[in-house]
Amino acid sequence: MSLTGTQFANLVASYVVHSFGHRGITVYREVYLGKTIIGKNRRIDILVIEEHTRTAMALECKYQDSSGTADEKIPYALADLEQLDMPVCLVYGGKGWSPGILHMLRASAQTAACEPDAETFAPSDATRELDAALARTFKWWDLVVRGKQPFTLPGTAPR
């Protein structure tokens, strides 16, 4: 399935609302927030705010299903996100990334691969990286230990 950038951002926003809306977050699309590194008005693709704590996270979405110019935008997007004084994540999807850019995306602490299932919006291996980024920001540690049992010493009862 090939998506436009807007469709991908809407898919990611829909996934976040569907999977985590019950945790007290509000999701906004295309929010103006400060200036870019070249002085232009910055527009964030997705802004997630946890209402109770007033913690926020900016998500920039990039999708590339065939080789093209999105590759050239990644270094700029990463540098621009570094300037924001808040939790950020560049969320990427698609199969069209060049090997060099894909390596850059996979190696960055500020990125997350995410390709949600548009029918179920269920957390999965395809959303694990974004789930972990959200967990780190909003302290939702149950997301990262999902399905795991606490370690206990032999012969002791779990708490």
Secondary structure, 3 states (H helix, E strand, C coil): CCCCHHHHHHHHHHHHHHHHHHHCEEEEEEEEEEECCCCCEEEEEEEEEECCCCEEEEEEEEECCCCCCHHHHHHHHHHHHHHCCCCEEEEEECCCCCHHHHHHHHHCCCEEECCCCCCCCCCCCCCHHHHHHHHHHHCCHHHCCCCCCCCCCCCCCCC
